C-alpha cells in the first residue's frame, strides 16, 4: 500500500511542475482518492520526521493526580522530577488550557482545507 501511495504522490508532484499550477490549484484538481492517498503519505512521513527529532516532556504543578499518572506513567515506569519554577528555562513553560468542548472546524470543503486540519 505504501508503494502505491508513493507512486501516486510522485506522479502528481511531477505533474505539478510541468503544468505550472499553483499548489492550491494543483490540490483542488486532484481526484479525491488520489488526494487522500497523497495527504496520508505526507502526514505519515511528517509524523515520522517529528517522532525522530522531538520528544515530549510534560510538567504539572501537582504530583498527586491519579489520572495524570494513569495516562503518562507508562505502566508504573514513569518518574517524578521536581523543578524550581524560578529557573529561567523552566519558567518559560505555560499552563495548557483544556476546553470543555472540542474545537469545530468550519468551511472544510476543499482538499487543501482538509490537509491543513488533518
Backbone as XML, in Angstrom:
<?xml version="1.0"?>
<chain id="A" units="angstrom">
  <residue number="1" name="UNK">
    <atom name="N" x="0.820" y="-1.199" z="0.000"/>
    <atom name="CA" x="0.000" y="0.000" z="0.000"/>
    <atom name="C" x="0.863" y="1.261" z="0.000"/>
  </residue>
  <residue number="2" name="UNK">
    <atom name="N" x="1.960" y="1.256" z="0.776"/>
    <atom name="CA" x="2.811" y="2.434" z="0.839"/>
    <atom name="C" x="3.449" y="2.717" z="-0.519"/>
  </residue>
  <residue number="3" name="UNK">
    <atom name="N" x="3.893" y="1.666" z="-1.229"/>
    <atom name="CA" x="4.499" y="1.867" z="-2.549"/>
    <atom name="C" x="3.490" y="2.495" z="-3.505"/>
  </residue>
  <residue number="4" name="UNK">
    <atom name="N" x="2.238" y="2.060" z="-3.416"/>
    <atom name="CA" x="1.180" y="2.617" z="-4.264"/>
    <atom name="C" x="0.964" y="4.096" z="-3.935"/>
  </residue>
  <residue number="5" name="UNK">
    <atom name="N" x="0.940" y="4.429" z="-2.663"/>
    <atom name="CA" x="0.767" y="5.826" z="-2.258"/>
    <atom name="C" x="1.928" y="6.677" z="-2.752"/>
  </residue>
  <residue number="6" name="UNK">
    <atom name="N" x="3.144" y="6.137" z="-2.633"/>
    <atom name="CA" x="4.315" y="6.885" z="-3.068"/>
    <atom name="C" x="4.269" y="7.132" z="-4.570"/>
  </residue>
  <residue number="7" name="UNK">
    <atom name="N" x="3.816" y="6.139" z="-5.346"/>
    <atom name="CA" x="3.741" y="6.300" z="-6.793"/>
    <atom name="C" x="2.717" y="7.371" z="-7.163"/>
  </residue>
  <residue number="8" name="UNK">
    <atom name="N" x="1.573" y="7.363" z="-6.498"/>
    <atom name="CA" x="0.560" y="8.396" z="-6.753"/>
    <atom name="C" x="1.147" y="9.762" z="-6.437"/>
  </residue>
  <residue number="9" name="UNK">
    <atom name="N" x="1.808" y="9.864" z="-5.311"/>
    <atom name="CA" x="2.378" y="11.143" z="-4.905"/>
    <atom name="C" x="3.443" y="11.582" z="-5.902"/>
  </residue>
  <residue number="10" name="UNK">
    <atom name="N" x="4.332" y="10.677" z="-6.300"/>
    <atom name="CA" x="5.394" y="11.008" z="-7.233"/>
    <atom name="C" x="4.828" y="11.510" z="-8.554"/>
  </residue>
  <residue number="11" name="UNK">
    <atom name="N" x="3.811" y="10.815" z="-9.060"/>
    <atom name="CA" x="3.255" y="11.208" z="-10.353"/>
    <atom name="C" x="2.587" y="12.577" z="-10.271"/>
  </residue>
  <residue number="12" name="UNK">
    <atom name="N" x="1.922" y="12.870" z="-9.168"/>
    <atom name="CA" x="1.265" y="14.170" z="-9.040"/>
    <atom name="C" x="2.263" y="15.292" z="-8.817"/>
  </residue>
  <residue number="13" name="UNK">
    <atom name="N" x="3.302" y="15.021" z="-8.039"/>
    <atom name="CA" x="4.305" y="16.054" z="-7.819"/>
    <atom name="C" x="5.056" y="16.351" z="-9.108"/>
  </residue>
  <residue number="14" name="UNK">
    <atom name="N" x="5.312" y="15.323" z="-9.906"/>
    <atom name="CA" x="5.986" y="15.534" z="-11.190"/>
    <atom name="C" x="5.097" y="16.358" z="-12.117"/>
  </residue>
  <residue number="15" name="UNK">
    <atom name="N" x="3.811" y="16.055" z="-12.140"/>
    <atom name="CA" x="2.878" y="16.778" z="-12.995"/>
    <atom name="C" x="2.689" y="18.215" z="-12.577"/>
  </residue>
  <residue number="16" name="UNK">
    <atom name="N" x="2.868" y="18.490" z="-11.310"/>
    <atom name="CA" x="2.672" y="19.847" z="-10.822"/>
    <atom name="C" x="3.659" y="20.800" z="-11.484"/>
  </residue>
  <residue number="17" name="UNK">
    <atom name="N" x="4.894" y="20.366" z="-11.646"/>
    <atom name="CA" x="5.894" y="21.229" z="-12.257"/>
    <atom name="C" x="5.655" y="21.446" z="-13.741"/>
  </residue>
  <residue number="18" name="UNK">
    <atom name="N" x="5.180" y="20.431" z="-14.447"/>
    <atom name="CA" x="5.002" y="20.576" z="-15.888"/>
    <atom name="C" x="3.790" y="21.424" z="-16.221"/>
  </residue>
  <residue number="19" name="UNK">
    <atom name="N" x="2.765" y="21.403" z="-15.367"/>
    <atom name="CA" x="1.564" y="22.198" z="-15.634"/>
    <atom name="C" x="1.694" y="23.628" z="-15.139"/>
  </residue>
  <residue number="20" name="UNK">
    <atom name="N" x="2.730" y="23.881" z="-14.327"/>
    <atom name="CA" x="2.974" y="25.214" z="-13.774"/>
    <atom name="C" x="1.742" y="25.781" z="-13.064"/>
  </residue>
  <residue number="21" name="UNK">
    <atom name="N" x="1.121" y="24.935" z="-12.247"/>
    <atom name="CA" x="-0.031" y="25.376" z="-11.463"/>
    <atom name="C" x="0.437" y="25.777" z="-10.076"/>
  </residue>
  <residue number="22" name="UNK">
    <atom name="N" x="-0.290" y="26.656" z="-9.466"/>
    <atom name="CA" x="-0.027" y="26.990" z="-8.078"/>
    <atom name="C" x="-0.437" y="25.793" z="-7.227"/>
  </residue>
  <residue number="23" name="UNK">
    <atom name="N" x="0.188" y="25.587" z="-6.064"/>
    <atom name="CA" x="-0.146" y="24.423" z="-5.243"/>
    <atom name="C" x="-1.631" y="24.299" z="-4.921"/>
  </residue>
  <residue number="24" name="UNK">
    <atom name="N" x="-2.310" y="25.392" z="-4.609"/>
    <atom name="CA" x="-3.738" y="25.294" z="-4.285"/>
    <atom name="C" x="-4.517" y="24.781" z="-5.492"/>
  </residue>
  <residue number="25" name="UNK">
    <atom name="N" x="-4.217" y="25.295" z="-6.664"/>
    <atom name="CA" x="-4.894" y="24.838" z="-7.876"/>
    <atom name="C" x="-4.610" y="23.367" z="-8.117"/>
  </residue>
  <residue number="26" name="UNK">
    <atom name="N" x="-3.379" y="22.990" z="-7.885"/>
    <atom name="CA" x="-2.995" y="21.594" z="-8.072"/>
    <atom name="C" x="-3.780" y="20.690" z="-7.122"/>
  </residue>
  <residue number="27" name="UNK">
    <atom name="N" x="-3.866" y="21.081" z="-5.835"/>
    <atom name="CA" x="-4.601" y="20.273" z="-4.866"/>
    <atom name="C" x="-6.082" y="20.205" z="-5.201"/>
  </residue>
  <residue number="28" name="UNK">
    <atom name="N" x="-6.655" y="21.318" z="-5.628"/>
    <atom name="CA" x="-8.078" y="21.326" z="-5.969"/>
    <atom name="C" x="-8.364" y="20.443" z="-7.176"/>
  </residue>
  <residue number="29" name="UNK">
    <atom name="N" x="-7.372" y="20.257" z="-8.040"/>
    <atom name="CA" x="-7.562" y="19.438" z="-9.230"/>
    <atom name="C" x="-7.357" y="17.955" z="-8.999"/>
  </residue>
  <residue number="30" name="UNK">
    <atom name="N" x="-6.912" y="17.562" z="-7.825"/>
    <atom name="CA" x="-6.673" y="16.143" z="-7.557"/>
    <atom name="C" x="-7.972" y="15.362" z="-7.449"/>
  </residue>
  <residue number="31" name="UNK">
    <atom name="N" x="-7.921" y="14.145" z="-7.909"/>
    <atom name="CA" x="-9.011" y="13.207" z="-7.676"/>
    <atom name="C" x="-9.068" y="12.972" z="-6.163"/>
  </residue>
  <residue number="32" name="UNK">
    <atom name="N" x="-10.255" y="12.953" z="-5.545"/>
    <atom name="CA" x="-10.338" y="12.808" z="-4.080"/>
    <atom name="C" x="-9.592" y="11.592" z="-3.537"/>
  </residue>
  <residue number="33" name="UNK">
    <atom name="N" x="-9.648" y="10.455" z="-4.234"/>
    <atom name="CA" x="-8.949" y="9.263" z="-3.745"/>
    <atom name="C" x="-7.438" y="9.440" z="-3.835"/>
  </residue>
  <residue number="34" name="UNK">
    <atom name="N" x="-6.983" y="10.057" z="-4.906"/>
    <atom name="CA" x="-5.553" y="10.300" z="-5.045"/>
    <atom name="C" x="-5.090" y="11.328" z="-4.020"/>
  </residue>
  <residue number="35" name="UNK">
    <atom name="N" x="-5.910" y="12.346" z="-3.782"/>
    <atom name="CA" x="-5.554" y="13.348" z="-2.783"/>
    <atom name="C" x="-5.432" y="12.706" z="-1.407"/>
  </residue>
  <residue number="36" name="UNK">
    <atom name="N" x="-6.385" y="11.851" z="-1.072"/>
    <atom name="CA" x="-6.366" y="11.209" z="0.243"/>
    <atom name="C" x="-5.095" y="10.388" z="0.420"/>
  </residue>
  <residue number="37" name="UNK">
    <atom name="N" x="-4.726" y="9.617" z="-0.599"/>
    <atom name="CA" x="-3.512" y="8.805" z="-0.518"/>
    <atom name="C" x="-2.272" y="9.690" z="-0.398"/>
  </residue>
  <residue number="38" name="UNK">
    <atom name="N" x="-2.224" y="10.758" z="-1.164"/>
    <atom name="CA" x="-1.085" y="11.674" z="-1.114"/>
    <atom name="C" x="-0.996" y="12.342" z="0.254"/>
  </residue>
  <residue number="39" name="UNK">
    <atom name="N" x="-2.110" y="12.855" z="0.747"/>
    <atom name="CA" x="-2.131" y="13.527" z="2.052"/>
    <atom name="C" x="-1.749" y="12.561" z="3.163"/>
  </residue>
  <residue number="40" name="UNK">
    <atom name="N" x="-2.253" y="11.335" z="3.103"/>
    <atom name="CA" x="-1.941" y="10.347" z="4.137"/>
    <atom name="C" x="-0.441" y="10.036" z="4.128"/>
  </residue>
  <residue number="41" name="UNK">
    <atom name="N" x="0.128" y="9.878" z="2.940"/>
    <atom name="CA" x="1.559" y="9.600" z="2.846"/>
    <atom name="C" x="2.398" y="10.741" z="3.395"/>
  </residue>
  <residue number="42" name="UNK">
    <atom name="N" x="2.032" y="11.966" z="3.066"/>
    <atom name="CA" x="2.754" y="13.128" z="3.581"/>
    <atom name="C" x="2.599" y="13.231" z="5.090"/>
  </residue>
  <residue number="43" name="UNK">
    <atom name="N" x="1.399" y="12.992" z="5.585"/>
    <atom name="CA" x="1.129" y="13.070" z="7.016"/>
    <atom name="C" x="1.935" y="12.014" z="7.772"/>
  </residue>
  <residue number="44" name="UNK">
    <atom name="N" x="1.973" y="10.790" z="7.248"/>
    <atom name="CA" x="2.730" y="9.719" z="7.901"/>
    <atom name="C" x="4.216" y="10.051" z="7.949"/>
  </residue>
  <residue number="45" name="UNK">
    <atom name="N" x="4.739" y="10.565" z="6.845"/>
    <atom name="CA" x="6.165" y="10.911" z="6.817"/>
    <atom name="C" x="6.462" y="12.085" z="7.738"/>
  </residue>
  <residue number="46" name="UNK">
    <atom name="N" x="5.553" y="13.054" z="7.836"/>
    <atom name="CA" x="5.751" y="14.186" z="8.732"/>
    <atom name="C" x="5.751" y="13.719" z="10.185"/>
  </residue>
  <residue number="47" name="UNK">
    <atom name="N" x="4.807" y="12.833" z="10.538"/>
    <atom name="CA" x="4.769" y="12.291" z="11.903"/>
    <atom name="C" x="6.067" y="11.553" z="12.229"/>
  </residue>
  <residue number="48" name="UNK">
    <atom name="N" x="6.556" y="10.764" z="11.280"/>
    <atom name="CA" x="7.798" y="10.025" z="11.496"/>
    <atom name="C" x="8.968" y="10.992" z="11.668"/>
  </residue>
  <residue number="49" name="UNK">
    <atom name="N" x="9.010" y="12.056" z="10.870"/>
    <atom name="CA" x="10.054" y="13.072" z="10.988"/>
    <atom name="C" x="10.018" y="13.705" z="12.381"/>
  </residue>
  <residue number="50" name="UNK">
    <atom name="N" x="8.816" y="14.058" z="12.853"/>
    <atom name="CA" x="8.678" y="14.636" z="14.195"/>
    <atom name="C" x="9.113" y="13.642" z="15.264"/>
  </residue>
  <residue number="51" name="UNK">
    <atom name="N" x="8.681" y="12.386" z="15.122"/>
    <atom name="CA" x="8.992" y="11.360" z="16.118"/>
    <atom name="C" x="10.499" y="11.161" z="16.264"/>
  </residue>
  <residue number="52" name="UNK">
    <atom name="N" x="11.234" y="11.230" z="15.175"/>
    <atom name="CA" x="12.681" y="11.019" z="15.225"/>
    <atom name="C" x="13.433" y="12.221" z="15.788"/>
  </residue>
  <residue number="53" name="UNK">
    <atom name="N" x="12.870" y="13.406" z="15.708"/>
    <atom name="CA" x="13.606" y="14.610" z="16.077"/>
    <atom name="C" x="13.189" y="15.240" z="17.405"/>
  </residue>
  <residue number="54" name="UNK">
    <atom name="N" x="11.988" y="14.967" z="17.855"/>
    <atom name="CA" x="11.480" y="15.653" z="19.039"/>
    <atom name="C" x="10.974" y="14.664" z="20.073"/>
  </residue>
  <residue number="55" name="UNK">
    <atom name="N" x="10.987" y="15.094" z="21.316"/>
    <atom name="CA" x="10.455" y="14.302" z="22.422"/>
    <atom name="C" x="9.482" y="15.172" z="23.201"/>
  </residue>
  <residue number="56" name="UNK">
    <atom name="N" x="8.618" y="14.536" z="23.943"/>
    <atom name="CA" x="7.608" y="15.249" z="24.716"/>
    <atom name="C" x="7.996" y="15.228" z="26.191"/>
  </residue>
  <residue number="57" name="UNK">
    <atom name="N" x="7.845" y="16.350" z="26.835"/>
    <atom name="CA" x="8.082" y="16.466" z="28.265"/>
    <atom name="C" x="6.913" y="17.232" z="28.852"/>
  </residue>
  <residue number="58" name="UNK">
    <atom name="N" x="6.245" y="16.643" z="29.814"/>
    <atom name="CA" x="5.064" y="17.271" z="30.414"/>
    <atom name="C" x="5.375" y="17.672" z="31.848"/>
  </residue>
  <residue number="59" name="UNK">
    <atom name="N" x="4.879" y="18.812" z="32.230"/>
    <atom name="CA" x="5.043" y="19.310" z="33.588"/>
    <atom name="C" x="3.678" y="19.442" z="34.238"/>
  </residue>
  <residue number="60" name="UNK">
    <atom name="N" x="3.666" y="19.387" z="35.550"/>
    <atom name="CA" x="2.436" y="19.598" z="36.295"/>
    <atom name="C" x="2.776" y="20.351" z="37.577"/>
  </residue>
  <residue number="61" name="UNK">
    <atom name="N" x="1.864" y="21.184" z="37.998"/>
    <atom name="CA" x="2.045" y="21.886" z="39.273"/>
    <atom name="C" x="1.724" y="20.961" z="40.443"/>
  </residue>
  <residue number="62" name="UNK">
    <atom name="N" x="1.111" y="19.810" z="40.146"/>
    <atom name="CA" x="0.701" y="18.865" z="41.199"/>
    <atom name="C" x="1.255" y="17.481" z="40.879"/>
  </residue>
  <residue number="63" name="UNK">
    <atom name="N" x="1.741" y="16.782" z="41.898"/>
    <atom name="CA" x="2.310" y="15.452" z="41.663"/>
    <atom name="C" x="1.416" y="14.313" z="42.146"/>
  </residue>
  <residue number="64" name="UNK">
    <atom name="N" x="0.185" y="14.616" z="42.520"/>
    <atom name="CA" x="-0.673" y="13.585" z="43.105"/>
    <atom name="C" x="-1.988" y="13.393" z="42.339"/>
  </residue>
  <residue number="65" name="UNK">
    <atom name="N" x="-1.959" y="13.574" z="41.034"/>
    <atom name="CA" x="-3.171" y="13.415" z="40.226"/>
    <atom name="C" x="-3.162" y="12.017" z="39.617"/>
  </residue>
  <residue number="66" name="UNK">
    <atom name="N" x="-4.015" y="11.143" z="40.119"/>
    <atom name="CA" x="-4.038" y="9.747" z="39.692"/>
    <atom name="C" x="-4.277" y="9.604" z="38.189"/>
  </residue>
  <residue number="67" name="UNK">
    <atom name="N" x="-5.206" y="10.364" z="37.639"/>
    <atom name="CA" x="-5.497" y="10.254" z="36.214"/>
    <atom name="C" x="-4.279" y="10.637" z="35.368"/>
  </residue>
  <residue number="68" name="UNK">
    <atom name="N" x="-3.554" y="11.652" z="35.790"/>
    <atom name="CA" x="-2.351" y="12.051" z="35.054"/>
    <atom name="C" x="-1.335" y="10.909" z="35.051"/>
  </residue>
  <residue number="69" name="UNK">
    <atom name="N" x="-1.123" y="10.304" z="36.207"/>
    <atom name="CA" x="-0.179" y="9.197" z="36.278"/>
    <atom name="C" x="-0.676" y="8.005" z="35.469"/>
  </residue>
  <residue number="70" name="UNK">
    <atom name="N" x="-1.964" y="7.796" z="35.432"/>
    <atom name="CA" x="-2.517" y="6.690" z="34.641"/>
    <atom name="C" x="-2.213" y="6.872" z="33.162"/>
  </residue>
  <residue number="71" name="UNK">
    <atom name="N" x="-2.253" y="8.093" z="32.683"/>
    <atom name="CA" x="-2.006" y="8.358" z="31.261"/>
    <atom name="C" x="-0.523" y="8.406" z="30.918"/>
  </residue>
  <residue number="72" name="UNK">
    <atom name="N" x="0.293" y="8.980" z="31.775"/>
    <atom name="CA" x="1.677" y="9.274" z="31.410"/>
    <atom name="C" x="2.726" y="8.382" z="32.061"/>
  </residue>
  <residue number="73" name="UNK">
    <atom name="N" x="2.387" y="7.603" z="33.062"/>
    <atom name="CA" x="3.413" y="6.877" z="33.803"/>
    <atom name="C" x="3.879" y="5.603" z="33.123"/>
  </residue>
  <residue number="74" name="UNK">
    <atom name="N" x="3.257" y="5.193" z="32.024"/>
    <atom name="CA" x="3.706" y="4.044" z="31.239"/>
    <atom name="C" x="3.824" y="2.791" z="32.108"/>
  </residue>
  <residue number="75" name="UNK">
    <atom name="N" x="2.694" y="2.357" z="32.640"/>
    <atom name="CA" x="2.619" y="1.125" z="33.445"/>
    <atom name="C" x="3.610" y="1.151" z="34.619"/>
  </residue>
  <residue number="76" name="UNK">
    <atom name="N" x="3.593" y="2.212" z="35.362"/>
    <atom name="CA" x="4.414" y="2.388" z="36.565"/>
    <atom name="C" x="5.905" y="2.486" z="36.260"/>
  </residue>
  <residue number="77" name="UNK">
    <atom name="N" x="6.259" y="2.844" z="35.028"/>
    <atom name="CA" x="7.667" y="3.019" z="34.682"/>
    <atom name="C" x="8.038" y="4.496" z="34.618"/>
  </residue>
  <residue number="78" name="UNK">
    <atom name="N" x="7.077" y="5.381" z="34.862"/>
    <atom name="CA" x="7.350" y="6.812" z="34.807"/>
    <atom name="C" x="8.072" y="7.276" z="36.055"/>
  </residue>
  <residue number="79" name="UNK">
    <atom name="N" x="8.577" y="8.485" z="36.011"/>
    <atom name="CA" x="9.276" y="9.048" z="37.165"/>
    <atom name="C" x="8.732" y="10.445" z="37.450"/>
  </residue>
  <residue number="80" name="UNK">
    <atom name="N" x="8.981" y="10.915" z="38.633"/>
    <atom name="CA" x="8.564" y="12.257" z="39.018"/>
    <atom name="C" x="9.817" y="13.047" z="39.379"/>
  </residue>
  <residue number="81" name="UNK">
    <atom name="N" x="10.036" y="14.149" z="38.679"/>
    <atom name="CA" x="11.160" y="15.034" z="38.960"/>
    <atom name="C" x="10.606" y="16.357" z="39.474"/>
  </residue>
  <residue number="82" name="UNK">
    <atom name="N" x="11.308" y="16.974" z="40.384"/>
    <atom name="CA" x="10.874" y="18.262" z="40.924"/>
    <atom name="C" x="11.779" y="19.351" z="40.351"/>
  </residue>
  <residue number="83" name="UNK">
    <atom name="N" x="11.164" y="20.399" z="39.803"/>
    <atom name="CA" x="11.901" y="21.511" z="39.210"/>
    <atom name="C" x="11.554" y="22.793" z="39.945"/>
  </residue>
  <residue number="84" name="UNK">
    <atom name="N" x="12.484" y="23.714" z="39.955"/>
    <atom name="CA" x="12.257" y="25.027" z="40.537"/>
    <atom name="C" x="11.674" y="25.933" z="39.452"/>
  </residue>
  <residue number="85" name="UNK">
    <atom name="N" x="10.449" y="26.379" z="39.651"/>
    <atom name="CA" x="9.773" y="27.207" z="38.649"/>
    <atom name="C" x="10.442" y="28.570" z="38.487"/>
  </residue>
  <residue number="86" name="UNK">
    <atom name="N" x="11.347" y="28.922" z="39.381"/>
    <atom name="CA" x="12.054" y="30.200" z="39.256"/>
    <atom name="C" x="13.197" y="30.118" z="38.242"/>
  </residue>
  <residue number="87" name="UNK">
    <atom name="N" x="13.569" y="28.922" z="37.854"/>
    <atom name="CA" x="14.607" y="28.744" z="36.834"/>
    <atom name="C" x="14.132" y="29.387" z="35.539"/>
  </residue>
  <residue number="88" name="UNK">
    <atom name="N" x="14.987" y="30.167" z="34.847"/>
    <atom name="CA" x="14.531" y="30.892" z="33.650"/>
    <atom name="C" x="13.982" y="29.985" z="32.544"/>
  </residue>
  <residue number="89" name="UNK">
    <atom name="N" x="14.590" y="28.836" z="32.328"/>
    <atom name="CA" x="14.113" y="27.940" z="31.270"/>
    <atom name="C" x="12.798" y="27.290" z="31.681"/>
  </residue>
  <residue number="90" name="UNK">
    <atom name="N" x="12.733" y="26.744" z="32.875"/>
    <atom name="CA" x="11.502" y="26.107" z="33.359"/>
    <atom name="C" x="10.395" y="27.144" z="33.471"/>
  </residue>
  <residue number="91" name="UNK">
    <atom name="N" x="10.749" y="28.360" z="33.838"/>
    <atom name="CA" x="9.768" y="29.428" z="33.980"/>
    <atom name="C" x="9.082" y="29.813" z="32.676"/>
  </residue>
  <residue number="92" name="UNK">
    <atom name="N" x="9.646" y="29.400" z="31.532"/>
    <atom name="CA" x="9.019" y="29.709" z="30.240"/>
    <atom name="C" x="7.829" y="28.797" z="29.946"/>
  </residue>
  <residue number="93" name="UNK">
    <atom name="N" x="7.689" y="27.712" z="30.687"/>
    <atom name="CA" x="6.555" y="26.804" z="30.467"/>
    <atom name="C" x="5.252" y="27.543" z="30.747"/>
  </residue>
  <residue number="94" name="UNK">
    <atom name="N" x="4.242" y="27.223" z="29.981"/>
    <atom name="CA" x="2.940" y="27.873" z="30.135"/>
    <atom name="C" x="1.871" y="26.832" z="30.422"/>
  </residue>
  <residue number="95" name="UNK">
    <atom name="N" x="0.886" y="27.234" z="31.175"/>
    <atom name="CA" x="-0.218" y="26.350" z="31.510"/>
    <atom name="C" x="-1.041" y="26.045" z="30.256"/>
  </residue>
  <residue number="96" name="UNK">
    <atom name="N" x="-1.432" y="24.793" z="30.122"/>
    <atom name="CA" x="-2.265" y="24.369" z="28.996"/>
    <atom name="C" x="-3.721" y="24.586" z="29.361"/>
  </residue>
  <residue number="97" name="UNK">
    <atom name="N" x="-4.481" y="25.141" z="28.440"/>
    <atom name="CA" x="-5.911" y="25.351" z="28.644"/>
    <atom name="C" x="-6.668" y="24.210" z="27.969"/>
  </residue>
  <residue number="98" name="UNK">
    <atom name="N" x="-7.370" y="23.420" z="28.738"/>
    <atom name="CA" x="-8.164" y="22.316" z="28.204"/>
    <atom name="C" x="-9.631" y="22.730" z="28.177"/>
  </residue>
  <residue number="99" name="UNK">
    <atom name="N" x="-10.163" y="23.081" z="27.007"/>
    <atom name="CA" x="-11.573" y="23.497" z="26.938"/>
    <atom name="C" x="-12.506" y="22.310" z="27.164"/>
  </residue>
  <residue number="100" name="UNK">
    <atom name="N" x="-13.732" y="22.601" z="27.553"/>
    <atom name="CA" x="-14.722" y="21.550" z="27.796"/>
    <atom name="C" x="-15.207" y="20.892" z="26.508"/>
  </residue>
  <residue number="101" name="UNK">
    <atom name="N" x="-15.164" y="21.616" z="25.398"/>
    <atom name="CA" x="-15.664" y="21.078" z="24.124"/>
    <atom name="C" x="-14.534" y="21.050" z="23.096"/>
  </residue>
  <residue number="102" name="UNK">
    <atom name="N" x="-14.613" y="20.090" z="22.186"/>
    <atom name="CA" x="-13.640" y="20.014" z="21.097"/>
    <atom name="C" x="-13.835" y="21.193" z="20.156"/>
  </residue>
  <residue number="103" name="UNK">
    <atom name="N" x="-12.747" y="21.680" z="19.548"/>
    <atom name="CA" x="-12.911" y="22.770" z="18.582"/>
    <atom name="C" x="-13.646" y="22.278" z="17.338"/>
  </residue>
  <residue number="104" name="UNK">
    <atom name="N" x="-14.396" y="23.159" z="16.721"/>
    <atom name="CA" x="-15.131" y="22.829" z="15.498"/>
    <atom name="C" x="-14.464" y="23.563" z="14.351"/>
  </residue>
  <residue number="105" name="UNK">
    <atom name="N" x="-14.107" y="22.810" z="13.326"/>
    <atom name="CA" x="-13.502" y="23.407" z="12.140"/>
    <atom name="C" x="-14.583" y="23.571" z="11.100"/>
  </residue>
  <residue number="106" name="UNK">
    <atom name="N" x="-14.901" y="24.798" z="10.757"/>
    <atom name="CA" x="-15.900" y="25.061" z="9.732"/>
    <atom name="C" x="-15.237" y="25.288" z="8.386"/>
  </residue>
  <residue number="107" name="UNK">
    <atom name="N" x="-16.022" y="25.226" z="7.352"/>
    <atom name="CA" x="-15.551" y="25.507" z="5.997"/>
    <atom name="C" x="-14.422" y="24.584" z="5.545"/>
  </residue>
  <residue number="108" name="UNK">
    <atom name="N" x="-14.491" y="23.316" z="5.913"/>
    <atom name="CA" x="-13.507" y="22.342" z="5.452"/>
    <atom name="C" x="-14.124" y="21.639" z="4.251"/>
  </residue>
  <residue number="109" name="UNK">
    <atom name="N" x="-13.985" y="22.279" z="3.095"/>
    <atom name="CA" x="-14.662" y="21.773" z="1.904"/>
    <atom name="C" x="-13.701" y="21.380" z="0.794"/>
  </residue>
  <residue number="110" name="UNK">
    <atom name="N" x="-12.522" y="21.966" z="0.781"/>
    <atom name="CA" x="-11.598" y="21.695" z="-0.313"/>
    <atom name="C" x="-10.479" y="20.781" z="0.171"/>
  </residue>
  <residue number="111" name="UNK">
    <atom name="N" x="-9.786" y="20.116" z="-0.745"/>
    <atom name="CA" x="-8.672" y="19.253" z="-0.338"/>
    <atom name="C" x="-7.601" y="19.994" z="0.455"/>
  </residue>
  <residue number="112" name="UNK">
    <atom name="N" x="-7.310" y="21.233" z="0.092"/>
    <atom name="CA" x="-6.293" y="21.978" z="0.835"/>
    <atom name="C" x="-6.758" y="22.250" z="2.259"/>
  </residue>
  <residue number="113" name="UNK">
    <atom name="N" x="-8.041" y="22.535" z="2.449"/>
    <atom name="CA" x="-8.580" y="22.728" z="3.799"/>
    <atom name="C" x="-8.451" y="21.438" z="4.603"/>
  </residue>
  <residue number="114" name="UNK">
    <atom name="N" x="-8.759" y="20.306" z="3.960"/>
    <atom name="CA" x="-8.664" y="19.018" z="4.651"/>
    <atom name="C" x="-7.230" y="18.743" z="5.075"/>
  </residue>
  <residue number="115" name="UNK">
    <atom name="N" x="-6.261" y="19.059" z="4.221"/>
    <atom name="CA" x="-4.861" y="18.830" z="4.542"/>
    <atom name="C" x="-4.421" y="19.684" z="5.723"/>
  </residue>
  <residue number="116" name="UNK">
    <atom name="N" x="-4.904" y="20.903" z="5.793"/>
    <atom name="CA" x="-4.495" y="21.812" z="6.857"/>
    <atom name="C" x="-5.054" y="21.432" z="8.216"/>
  </residue>
  <residue number="117" name="UNK">
    <atom name="N" x="-6.187" y="20.749" z="8.276"/>
    <atom name="CA" x="-6.771" y="20.387" z="9.571"/>
    <atom name="C" x="-6.640" y="18.902" z="9.878"/>
  </residue>
  <residue number="118" name="UNK">
    <atom name="N" x="-5.869" y="18.172" z="9.099"/>
    <atom name="CA" x="-5.674" y="16.735" z="9.350"/>
    <atom name="C" x="-4.569" y="16.541" z="10.342"/>
  </residue>
</chain>
